[in-house]
């Protein structure tokens, strides 16, 4: 099982120099994957969770590809209905080629109704548009020499049934976000059940979990995976490996924009996980 990190590409403390340091820190600690989020217009509903500035993911990942050597680079998640599918296909193919085949494309349908309105995209059709756009992108990658850049892994985000079924239908990894371990146990079983129902192989499980390191144990049924003492976090990772997770992405941002002004707190937590999990042993490719 490989371990990645979701890096904040937004907020008052974020800029090119900080993003470069994030990337170099995460790569130096031995993590396998660096992911960033996607929004195009910072409408009020977006700003409540992800305040400006918000750096566009394809541009930002291209920048980070040039300041890293090994780490994979991805989106968690690219909001598929926001862009023309052929534009996304070309940008993804170009980025994958420039980075030496390091791109992972996490995708989702989106949730910010005001942002959809600002972009002139019908919110009610976001699920259907996602399916149509993904089909067009995959066709472009398969049929057009100009779009080809080797296989690009797609991770299908979303915590609802629609996202899970989309992952099974496409035969791509399922990428749920920031949930509890009981929820993830159930999701692993539901993946197998839906795959059997549709007569398809069960896709890989690639969850994004929180990373919130505490000095004392966090208890109770609402405890999210990745939340608690370093012992609890390592136990969560061990359980996810036992569930068959292919990759787990740690998300150290916990909702307060001021966190982006003090990234060293997150780097400390990531260093602790790297030390206790022993990334060199568990996660480095052969």
N, C-alpha and C positions, 0 to 999 in steps of 0.2 A: 504494500500500500504506500502510495506517495502522498506527500503533504505539500499543500500550497498555502498562499497567503492572499487575502483580499486587501488591497492597499487603497486608502482613501484618495481619490483623485478630485477632491472637492474640499471646500471649507476654507476658513480664513487663514489657516496655517499652511496651506498647500500651494506650491508653485514649482517651477521647473527644478530648482536646486534641491528642494525637499523630496520631490518625486525621484530624482536621481539617487539621492541618498537612501531612500526607501528601497529602491531596486537593488542597489549594491549591497545594502545590509542584508536583505532577504536572500540574495544569491550567496553571499559570503557565509551565511549561517547554514547553508546546505539545502534550503527549501527547493522544491522541484518546479514550482509554478507561482507566478505572480499574476493576479487578476485585478481588474478595475471595473467600475460601474459605468452605466450609460444613462445620460439624459441630454437632451438637445436644448430645451428651453427651461430655464429655472423659473417656472411659474410658482405661484404661492404654495400650491400643494406639494411641489417638489422641494421648495426651499425649507419647508417645515422639517424635512428629514435630511436633505442634502443641500446645504447652503452654498451660495456662490463664493468664490469662482468654481465652476464645474468644467473640468477639462475633458474634451471630446475623446472617446476611447481609441478610435483608430489613429488619430494624430498623436495621442499620448503614448500609445504602445509602440508606434514607429520611433518616437523619441527614445523610449526605454530600450528598444531593441538595439539601438546604437551605443548604449552605455552598459550593456550586459553581454555575457558570452554564452552562458549555458542554460539559464533558467527559461522555462516555457512562459509564454505570455498569453493572457486571455481576458475575456469579458465575462463578468458575472453581474448582470446579464445584459447582452445587447438587446434593445427593444426593437424587435424585427419590424413591426408595422411603420416605424418612423421614417424609413429610407426605402428608396427604390431597390428592388432585389438585385438588379444587375449592377447597381452602384455598390451595394454591399458585397456582392460576389467578387467584383474587381478589387475593391479595397482589401478584402480578406485575402485574396490570392496574392496580391502585391505584398502585403505585410508578411504573409507566410514565407514568400520567397526572400524578401529582404532580411528576415530574421533567421533564415536557415531552417525553415520548417518547424518553428517553435510555437505557432499559433494554436490556441484552443478557443473555439467560438461558443461560449455560453450564450443561450438565447432565451428570450421570454416574450410574453405578450404585452406587458406593461400594465400600469395601474393608475397613472396620474391623468385624470380626465381633463383637467385644465391644459395640460401639456398637449394632449391629443387635439384639443380644440385649437390651440395656438398653431399647431402644425397642419391643421385642416384634414386630420385623419379621423374617420368615424370610430369612436370609442367602442360602440356596440359590435363592430365587425373585427375587433382586434384578433380574436381567435382564428377566424377564417383567413384574415390577411396574413397572419403568421404562417399558417399551413401553406397558403399559396406562395408566399415569398420564399419559404424554405425550399419548396419544390423547384421554384425557378432558379434559385441559387445552386442547388445541387445539379440541376440540368446544365447550367452554364459551366460549372466546374468540370462536368463530364464530357461536354461536347465541343467546347471552344478552346482552341490552343492558347488563346490570349488570356484565358482565365485559369489555366492549369498551373498548379504549384504544389503538387503532391497532396496527399490526403489531409484534410483539415478536420480534426475531431469537433463534433457538435455536442454540446451538453444542453439538454432541454431543462430549463428552469421552471419553477412553479411548484407550489405546495398543494395544489388542488388535483382533483381527479383528471382534469383535462390535460394538464402538463404531464402527468404520469403516463396517460394513454398515448399522448403525442410521442413520448420517448420510445414507447414500445412499438408504435406504428412505424416510426422512422428507423428503428434499430440503433438509436443513439443513446448515450449515457443520460441518466436521470439525475438532475442537479437541484434537489430541494434546498431551501434556505433557512438557516437559523431556527431550528426546531429542537424538540426534546428527544432524548434517546428512545423513550417508548414510541414516539411518533415515527422515528426512523426505523425501529424494529418492525412496526406495522407496515411502513412503506416498502421495506425489503420483501415482506410477504405479499403485499399487493402487487408489486412488480411481477413476481412469479405467477400470481393468479391471473393477472391481465394478460401476461404473455401466453399462458396456457389457453386462455379463452380465445385469443386472437391467433393461436397457432404459430407464435413467433418465439425466438429466444428471449430470455429475460435480459434487458440491457444492463450495463454497468451502473453502479450506484456511486455518485460523486458528490456528496453533500457539502454544503458550505455551513460551517457551524461557528458560533461565537468563540472568541477567545477573551475570557475575562478572568484574570488570575487574581485570586483572593488569598488572604492570609489564613482564613478559617474556612472549614467546609461549608458549602452551600447545600442545603437540604430542601426537601419538599417536592411535590409532584411537578411544580412549574420550573424546576431547574432545567436550564437549557444545556444541551450537549456543549462541552467546552467551557463551562462556567464552574469555577471553584478553585480549590487548591491544585498545585501542580500534580499531586497524586490523582485527584479526580479527573483532571484533563487527560493524563496519560491513560487512565483506566477507560475513559470514553474512547480514546483512539484505539485502544486494544479491542474494545467491543465492536467498534465500527469495522476494524479489520476482520474480526470473526464473522461479522454479518456479510462480508464479501465486498466491502467498499474498495473501489479501485484507487480513488484519490479523495482526500479530505482537504477542504480549503478552510483555513482559520481566518476569521474575520474579527480583528481587534477593535473596530470602531463600534461604540455602544450607544451612539445617538446624540452625544453632546458635541456641537460644533467646536467647542473649546479644546476638545481632545486633539484636533488637528494642529493646535499650537504647541503641543507637547508630545511629539511622536516617540521620544525616548522611552516613555512608559510602555508603549506597545512593543518597541524593540526589546525591552527588558523581558517582557512576557514571551516573545518569540524566541529569545535566546534561552530562556528557561526550558521551553518545550524542546528546542533543538538539542539541548544538553541531556535532558531526561529521556527523550525518545531515541536519541542517537541516530540522527538523520543519515550519517555516513553509512551506518549499517543497514538501516531499514529501507532507505529511499533512493539512494543513488543508483542510476541504471548501470547495468554491468558493462 
